[in-house]
Amino acid sequence: MQYDRLEMIHIYNFRNDLSPPDESPRTKVRMLSDGELRDKKWDNKSGWLWKQGGHRNNRGWKKRWFVFAEDMFTYYTSDKHNAESLSCIALSNFKEVNIAQTEKDNSRQKYPFELITKHRTYLLAAETSEDRTLWCNILMLAITQYKGSIQDDLLGGTMNNPDLAGPLKKQGNSRLRDWKTRYCAVKDGTFCYYESYQAYCIATPINSIYCGTLKAQICDRARFKFEVIVPNRIYYFLAQSEAEMMSWIEALTKAVGAALTDLKSSGSTAKELIQRIYEEPSNAFCADCKAPDPKWASINLGVVVCIKCSGSHRILGVHISKVRSLELDVKAWTDDMVSVFHKIGNRRANEYFEETLDPSYPRPTPESDMKTREPFIEEKYTRGTWSGAIFAPVEQLNEQLMQVVQTDELDKTLALLMSGADVKYIDKSEDASR
């Protein structure tokens, strides 16, 4: 049974007079009206924010990398996504967003705001008033447009009644590499681990792992140690007995099968999608290492990549590359998305991203390890080292973008966007004449 989130929550009206007293009228936060909230779709976003530590927001400010995507608000110590997430806040737990008063000691947290959830309030702060406005709008849009599930109010949320759950020791990623007890749960095609059982009850995992590309195997039988391998990292766990270790490996292996159920039941659909993508011949080889028959794609960069390179793309972060599977995410592919991969595709994308790349430069091959792939892919997409960037004032780039988007020249559109053109640009002269 589905219910409309709008029927359950009060849409808080943000008021400009809640802005800190040291802000001028020009920098007061303007929130979208109720009509604008309903008319727009919320966007994914990532970026640095300050976060007050502790459940009572009294342990000091620390800078964290936040990613809001796919109904999860996740934060990390680093903007590299091979770093372990510190926590995942489910959209189903969101209640409202408030502007917070500026504290007297405002040396770091310049523009604070609160995210209020069912179980606690998170005190965050942006570096600029504009960035705070954007974050608040996006989070509030998500709340107003979210349609919940009856599972939202159950113990564990979507992970209620798991296939297997219980405490395991997990090796940390700090320099100490110490072991801490985490409550773990696996259900259908998802594996989550939590700080505690209480965190499980309120559906706030440290990490949520999709099992479609997961592999679980014994690491040290004598110590009851096993590893969970995903494309961009390896997690290590300790059980209390060999029987418990084998139970987890079996449950995780079954979870892989559950994650692939949609693929097996609609294999012809996946096969058809791959054939459509490969209609552009360059898409039949990985854009980065040239491996044949790639089954993954970056939907915002317009390139098709192999599973090994897809791990390096995930490390870049969703603000750079949004990775989707041609086999596992069939339902997410629209005709418009397929059309983009026909009109851009690996050939045209590489003409832009590798325009000045010396042919003798060592690039990854299908046999290369992650240490070889990661630097190349970061240079190519994050730094744009070899790209055909268009150097011009932003206003000029925006005006060119306004003209190009009215044509089918997607390669030029890509070049302008990657060079800094604003996709939300509005021609002020036309706007003023309306």
Secondary structure, DSSP 8 states (H G I E B T S, - for coil): -EEEGGGTS------GGGS-TTS-GGGS-----HHHHHHS----EEEEEEEE-TTTT-S-EEEEEEEEETTEEEEESSSSTTS--SEEEEGGGEEEEEE----S--SS--EEEEEEESS-EEEEEESSHHHHHHHHHHHHHHHHH-EEEGGGGSTTGGG-S-SEEEEEEEE-SSTT--EEEEEEEEETTEEEEESSHHHHHTT--SEEEEGGG-EEEEEEGGGTEEEEEETTEEEEEE-SSHHHHHHHHHHHHHHHHHHTHHHHHTHHHHHHHHHHHTTSGGGGB-TTT--BS--EEETTTTEEE-HHHHHHHHHH-TTT--EEETTT-GGG--HHHHHHHHHTHHHHHHHHHTTT--TTS----TT--HHHHHHHHIIIIIS-TT-----S-HHHHHHHHHHHTTSS-HHHHHHHHHTT--TT---HHHHHT-
